[in-house]
Amino acid sequence: MAIDIDDLTYEQLINLNHKIVERLKFMDSMHTHNEMMQFNPGDKVTFEPRNREKQTGTLVKFNKKTVTVLTDDGQSWNVAPHLLSKINKNKNKKINKQKSKTKKSNRGKVVSLHGRQ
């Protein structure tokens, strides 16, 4: 699709430029939004800041262009969503299954608090 801009006036070129910039910003925000929707608040995530070691934390908030991650050591980071990786939930599922089995096995038993039965 060829657009002939040679015959446009200065004012028309400025208006066209504004429309192009507005459209590009909209497309960027839609792309960022789609990246953010891969995550949910509460997700455990990792990211690797430049010249630093890998950080692990919990996604706590969606911002306009970034998400806020609270790291395991208590730091708060605003991170672009394309830099995040979800931590695999399958590791936690095994632990949760073991915990739920323990809870179920203790159900219905009478426990003496005073050493008498």
Backbone as CSV, one residue per row, in Angstrom:
resi,resn,N_x,N_y,N_z,CA_x,CA_y,CA_z,C_x,C_y,C_z
1,MET,0.847,-1.162,0.000,0.000,0.000,0.000,0.905,1.241,0.000
2,ALA,0.905,1.950,-1.074,1.724,3.150,-1.198,0.876,4.385,-0.907
3,ILE,1.429,5.271,-0.084,0.757,6.526,0.234,1.641,7.644,-0.295
4,ASP,1.064,8.456,-1.149,1.818,9.572,-1.734,1.695,10.780,-0.812
5,ILE,2.806,11.134,-0.163,2.790,12.272,0.760,3.444,13.512,0.161
6,ASP,3.887,13.392,-1.067,4.602,14.505,-1.700,3.738,15.747,-1.888
7,ASP,2.445,15.579,-2.064,1.568,16.720,-2.315,0.904,17.263,-1.044
8,LEU,1.238,16.691,0.124,0.631,17.152,1.369,1.301,18.440,1.838
9,THR,0.491,19.291,2.445,1.034,20.536,2.991,1.745,20.235,4.316
10,TYR,2.431,21.227,4.833,3.127,21.094,6.109,2.143,20.712,7.212
11,GLU,1.028,21.418,7.263,0.011,21.143,8.288,-0.557,19.734,8.151
12,GLN,-0.809,19.287,6.935,-1.311,17.932,6.711,-0.283,16.879,7.143
13,LEU,0.992,17.156,6.875,2.051,16.228,7.304,2.130,16.145,8.831
14,ILE,1.989,17.289,9.502,2.002,17.302,10.970,0.831,16.486,11.507
15,ASN,-0.358,16.692,10.941,-1.541,15.932,11.366,-1.357,14.439,11.118
16,LEU,-0.808,14.085,9.974,-0.550,12.686,9.653,0.447,12.095,10.653
17,ASN,1.480,12.861,10.967,2.472,12.414,11.936,1.826,12.135,13.294
18,HIS,0.960,13.040,13.743,0.281,12.846,15.026,-0.575,11.579,15.017
19,LYS,-1.263,11.349,13.908,-2.089,10.146,13.800,-1.230,8.882,13.818
20,ILE,-0.090,8.933,13.143,0.806,7.773,13.114,1.360,7.489,14.513
21,VAL,1.814,8.530,15.189,2.361,8.360,16.535,1.289,7.822,17.476
22,GLU,0.081,8.363,17.388,-1.024,7.903,18.223,-1.320,6.425,17.964
23,ARG,-1.339,6.035,16.712,-1.610,4.639,16.350,-0.505,3.711,16.851
24,LEU,0.747,4.127,16.728,1.866,3.314,17.197,1.819,3.136,18.720
25,LYS,1.490,4.208,19.436,1.364,4.112,20.890,0.251,3.140,21.273
26,PHE,-0.874,3.224,20.559,-1.991,2.320,20.815,-1.578,0.866,20.583
27,MET,-0.879,0.624,19.488,-0.439,-0.737,19.176,0.547,-1.253,20.229
28,ASP,1.452,-0.392,20.697,2.386,-0.770,21.759,1.647,-1.113,23.041
29,SER,0.655,-0.287,23.389,-0.079,-0.543,24.633,-0.882,-1.845,24.536
30,MET,-1.430,-2.143,23.378,-2.163,-3.402,23.192,-1.217,-4.598,23.309
31,HIS,-0.039,-4.464,22.751,0.951,-5.542,22.837,1.355,-5.767,24.302
32,THR,1.628,-4.686,25.024,1.993,-4.786,26.438,0.856,-5.395,27.243
33,HIS,-0.376,-4.970,26.956,-1.543,-5.501,27.649,-1.648,-7.014,27.437
34,ASN,-1.459,-7.454,26.207,-1.528,-8.892,25.909,-0.441,-9.660,26.654
35,GLU,0.752,-9.079,26.755,1.829,-9.720,27.517,1.464,-9.811,28.999
36,MET,0.859,-8.755,29.533,0.472,-8.742,30.948,-0.576,-9.804,31.246
37,MET,-1.461,-10.066,30.302,-2.562,-10.995,30.534,-2.085,-12.445,30.639
38,GLN,-0.794,-12.684,30.417,-0.232,-14.013,30.618,-0.005,-14.293,32.106
39,PHE,-0.153,-13.246,32.925,0.126,-13.330,34.350,-1.095,-12.911,35.156
40,ASN,-1.076,-13.271,36.431,-2.111,-12.863,37.374,-1.445,-12.371,38.649
41,PRO,-2.058,-11.421,39.337,-1.506,-11.039,40.638,-1.406,-12.279,41.533
42,GLY,-0.290,-12.389,42.219,-0.050,-13.558,43.066,0.840,-14.599,42.414
43,ASP,1.049,-14.498,41.087,1.925,-15.446,40.399,3.359,-15.293,40.886
44,LYS,4.037,-16.422,41.067,5.465,-16.408,41.365,6.189,-16.273,40.025
45,VAL,7.107,-15.306,39.945,7.806,-15.022,38.689,9.301,-14.830,38.941
46,THR,10.057,-14.892,37.854,11.482,-14.578,37.903,11.784,-13.590,36.791
47,PHE,12.843,-12.825,36.980,13.362,-11.942,35.947,14.829,-11.712,36.243
48,GLU,15.574,-11.300,35.225,17.005,-11.106,35.382,17.391,-9.688,34.978
49,PRO,17.562,-8.788,35.970,17.960,-7.416,35.652,19.374,-7.390,35.068
50,ARG,19.635,-6.398,34.257,20.945,-6.249,33.651,22.010,-6.087,34.738
51,ASN,23.094,-6.816,34.597,24.242,-6.769,35.507,23.905,-7.142,36.949
52,ARG,22.863,-7.947,37.141,22.481,-8.416,38.481,22.078,-9.867,38.376
53,GLU,21.965,-10.503,39.538,21.553,-11.902,39.535,20.040,-12.029,39.379
54,LYS,19.611,-13.221,39.023,18.193,-13.499,38.808,17.396,-13.193,40.070
55,GLN,16.246,-12.560,39.885,15.357,-12.190,40.983,14.105,-13.072,40.927
56,THR,13.621,-13.453,42.090,12.399,-14.245,42.206,11.443,-13.493,43.118
57,GLY,10.165,-13.487,42.744,9.201,-12.779,43.577,7.771,-13.060,43.180
58,THR,6.884,-12.225,43.698,5.450,-12.363,43.462,4.930,-11.129,42.742
59,LEU,4.188,-11.346,41.666,3.563,-10.235,40.942,2.448,-9.685,41.828
60,VAL,2.522,-8.383,42.124,1.532,-7.807,43.040,0.615,-6.786,42.380
61,LYS,1.025,-6.225,41.219,0.216,-5.139,40.650,0.492,-4.969,39.160
62,PHE,-0.561,-4.639,38.413,-0.421,-4.243,37.012,-0.340,-2.725,36.942
63,ASN,0.647,-2.214,36.238,0.768,-0.782,35.979,0.421,-0.536,34.520
64,LYS,0.600,0.676,34.040,0.258,0.997,32.660,1.124,0.217,31.658
65,LYS,2.446,0.223,31.874,3.368,-0.444,30.950,4.183,-1.553,31.597
66,THR,4.118,-1.657,32.912,4.916,-2.631,33.646,4.051,-3.346,34.664
67,VAL,4.655,-4.308,35.352,4.017,-4.935,36.502,4.937,-4.734,37.696
68,THR,4.365,-4.698,38.878,5.166,-4.570,40.089,5.367,-5.954,40.672
69,VAL,6.640,-6.263,40.938,7.012,-7.545,41.523,7.661,-7.276,42.871
70,LEU,7.177,-7.968,43.888,7.784,-7.906,45.213,8.681,-9.133,45.330
71,THR,10.002,-8.887,45.405,10.949,-9.995,45.419,10.947,-10.689,46.779
72,ASP,11.522,-11.880,46.790,11.572,-12.667,48.021,12.380,-11.978,49.114
73,ASP,13.298,-11.076,48.712,14.076,-10.346,49.725,13.460,-8.992,50.066
74,GLY,12.214,-8.742,49.628,11.468,-7.559,50.042,11.592,-6.338,49.152
75,GLN,12.307,-6.436,48.041,12.434,-5.295,47.128,11.234,-5.235,46.198
76,SER,10.887,-4.023,45.791,9.799,-3.813,44.841,10.395,-3.374,43.510
77,TRP,10.026,-4.072,42.430,10.545,-3.785,41.093,9.379,-3.555,40.139
78,ASN,9.510,-2.564,39.262,8.596,-2.404,38.132,9.284,-3.019,36.924
79,VAL,8.663,-4.036,36.355,9.300,-4.849,35.322,8.395,-4.922,34.100
80,ALA,8.993,-4.785,32.911,8.240,-4.984,31.673,7.820,-6.452,31.603
81,PRO,6.568,-6.730,31.240,6.069,-8.107,31.287,6.836,-9.074,30.394
82,HIS,7.431,-8.589,29.300,8.150,-9.518,28.428,9.452,-10.017,29.059
83,LEU,9.874,-9.417,30.175,11.084,-9.854,30.869,10.795,-10.880,31.962
84,LEU,9.521,-11.160,32.221,9.127,-12.078,33.287,8.979,-13.505,32.790
85,SER,9.241,-14.434,33.693,8.950,-15.850,33.457,8.196,-16.367,34.660
86,LYS,7.131,-17.134,34.404,6.387,-17.747,35.506,7.213,-18.882,36.085
87,ILE,7.119,-19.039,37.390,7.740,-20.195,38.034,6.771,-21.350,37.890
88,ASN,7.294,-22.494,37.506,6.478,-23.673,37.247,5.681,-24.067,38.482
89,LYS,4.368,-24.120,38.337,3.487,-24.458,39.461,3.535,-25.947,39.783
90,ASN,3.999,-26.785,38.853,4.014,-28.234,39.084,4.885,-28.606,40.281
91,LYS,5.941,-27.851,40.528,6.785,-28.118,41.690,5.978,-27.940,42.964
92,ASN,5.145,-26.894,43.001,4.346,-26.599,44.190,3.177,-27.572,44.341
93,LYS,2.687,-28.140,43.241,1.544,-29.040,43.314,1.881,-30.272,44.135
94,LYS,3.104,-30.801,43.979,3.497,-31.974,44.753,3.469,-31.654,46.238
95,ILE,3.982,-30.515,46.605,4.007,-30.107,48.003,2.583,-29.935,48.510
96,ASN,1.725,-29.269,47.718,0.337,-29.047,48.136,-0.423,-30.361,48.274
97,LYS,-0.160,-31.333,47.387,-0.830,-32.624,47.472,-0.426,-33.340,48.751
98,GLN,0.864,-33.268,49.093,1.325,-33.909,50.317,0.675,-33.249,51.535
99,LYS,0.568,-31.930,51.535,-0.053,-31.223,52.643,-1.516,-31.602,52.777
100,SER,-2.221,-31.698,51.640,-3.648,-32.014,51.706,-3.853,-33.448,52.175
101,LYS,-2.954,-34.377,51.836,-3.074,-35.750,52.326,-2.912,-35.781,53.838
102,THR,-1.954,-35.011,54.335,-1.721,-34.954,55.775,-2.950,-34.387,56.473
103,LYS,-3.514,-33.338,55.951,-4.692,-32.731,56.565,-5.859,-33.711,56.575
104,LYS,-6.054,-34.440,55.451,-7.173,-35.373,55.360,-6.997,-36.523,56.345
105,SER,-5.760,-37.010,56.538,-5.548,-38.155,57.417,-5.800,-37.796,58.878
106,ASN,-5.710,-36.520,59.221,-5.949,-36.093,60.600,-7.414,-35.746,60.856
107,ARG,-8.230,-35.768,59.848,-9.629,-35.416,60.017,-10.372,-36.507,60.792
108,GLY,-11.245,-36.091,61.680,-12.118,-37.032,62.378,-11.478,-37.715,63.564
109,LYS,-10.227,-37.479,63.859,-9.584,-38.105,65.010,-9.761,-37.224,66.232
110,VAL,-9.984,-37.845,67.358,-10.108,-37.123,68.614,-8.722,-37.029,69.221
111,VAL,-8.316,-35.827,69.538,-7.004,-35.597,70.101,-7.176,-35.132,71.540
112,SER,-6.503,-35.814,72.475,-6.585,-35.444,73.877,-5.643,-34.296,74.166
113,LEU,-6.139,-33.250,74.761,-5.326,-32.104,75.097,-4.725,-32.220,76.492
114,HIS,-5.244,-33.134,77.312,-4.804,-33.237,78.705,-4.151,-34.563,79.010
115,GLY,-3.794,-35.330,78.011,-3.137,-36.609,78.239,-4.085,-37.717,78.621
116,ARG,-5.388,-37.464,78.642,-6.391,-38.480,78.965,-7.192,-38.805,77.713
117,GLN,-7.676,-40.033,77.652,-8.503,-40.409,76.511,-9.883,-40.795,76.912
